[in-house]
């Protein structure tokens, strides 16, 4: 067999989003791009903010010698220091450049963190619905996935979390604002989670990490504030990127941040650097490190996404879908009007050329995910197809 069993399994679990995206490309060629409404892939249509282009132009016009060469694997100290300064402002916890490692996007950051902390058989708790690739990331590093359900609002069930923690639990991987639901974990939730983890650390004599995937933390609505795990649990690892807040997902620039009071802090940081190399990343992109150094307080216009959130949520509710209002990110996760979410997604695709992703991809059958990081025309033109499907299945 040419392809390993592990990779085949991973391909089955993690291929839904890309599959729908690729089907969308084929459909656009067949029916015309203006007649296909792709709400399947979280690829921001907003351009980066003006500050990004100014900084890029400045570097192009005034290049520094060696700026496209290797740097130390952890990244430029100046960039890491700028990130540490921003995190210090946000959390009130004093971080320094020695707490930061530059990474190849949030995905690279998560994999570096997991590879550093996991021994074969160690368990990672993930709340369902989860981001589609978490399962593969954990298994890539010989970890065991322990899925834990959330409540009707997609918030962590702390009683189930406590019951799921055992002597091999090494981490809880969280995603807030959440993909696919848009849920934002409250300070009270993180406080309760941290209390449980500290109790279990004492019981089992092991450090249990919160690994926080945070690419959407600046995309939050209705005046909500983002509570950082750093403020609640000293064994916290932040894994994030600028893909969404600067709208540069193709540039693959992110970082790993470790709480400065974590046990064996210096060894952990050395482990991150080692794993950055052994995973084949070597270092984060040099040019983007230089660009984002001066953009730590900058982000895209969140009001644009909030307007789209309000539009799609209001229309789905009007049509009759059962759906929670997203608090952040740019995803919405309605309940399907029929039990078979895969069949429903295919029906939308075939009947109305509306592309979405079935809930089974996120470990939650019976739901489907739509993105609203698309242009106004695509979002508005997708509504008749969603309404047609709802009427067909009896939604009022």
KATABEL-V580023 format. One record per run of one state. SS is the DSSP state (2 for helix, 1 for strand, 0 for the rest). FROM is the first residue (numbers start at 1). TO is the last residue. If there is no record, write none. Layout:
BEGIN
((SS | FROM | TO) (SS | FROM | TO))
END
This chain:
BEGIN
((0 | 1 | 4) (2 | 5 | 14) (0 | 15 | 15) (2 | 16 | 31) (0 | 32 | 32) (2 | 33 | 35) (0 | 36 | 36) (1 | 37 | 38) (0 | 39 | 49) (2 | 50 | 61) (0 | 62 | 76) (2 | 77 | 91) (0 | 92 | 96) (2 | 97 | 99) (1 | 100 | 103) (0 | 104 | 104) (2 | 105 | 117) (0 | 118 | 122) (1 | 123 | 128) (0 | 129 | 133) (2 | 134 | 140) (0 | 141 | 143) (1 | 144 | 150) (0 | 151 | 155) (1 | 156 | 156) (0 | 157 | 157) (2 | 158 | 164) (0 | 165 | 168) (1 | 169 | 175) (0 | 176 | 186) (2 | 187 | 204) (0 | 205 | 208) (1 | 209 | 213) (0 | 214 | 219) (1 | 220 | 220) (0 | 221 | 228) (2 | 229 | 231) (0 | 232 | 235) (1 | 236 | 241) (0 | 242 | 248) (2 | 249 | 251) (0 | 252 | 253) (1 | 254 | 258) (0 | 259 | 264) (2 | 265 | 278) (0 | 279 | 285) (2 | 286 | 292) (0 | 293 | 301) (2 | 302 | 319) (0 | 320 | 327) (1 | 328 | 328) (0 | 329 | 330) (1 | 331 | 335) (0 | 336 | 340) (2 | 341 | 352) (0 | 353 | 353) (1 | 354 | 355) (0 | 356 | 356) (1 | 357 | 358) (2 | 359 | 362) (0 | 363 | 366) (1 | 367 | 371) (0 | 372 | 375) (2 | 376 | 392) (0 | 393 | 396))
END
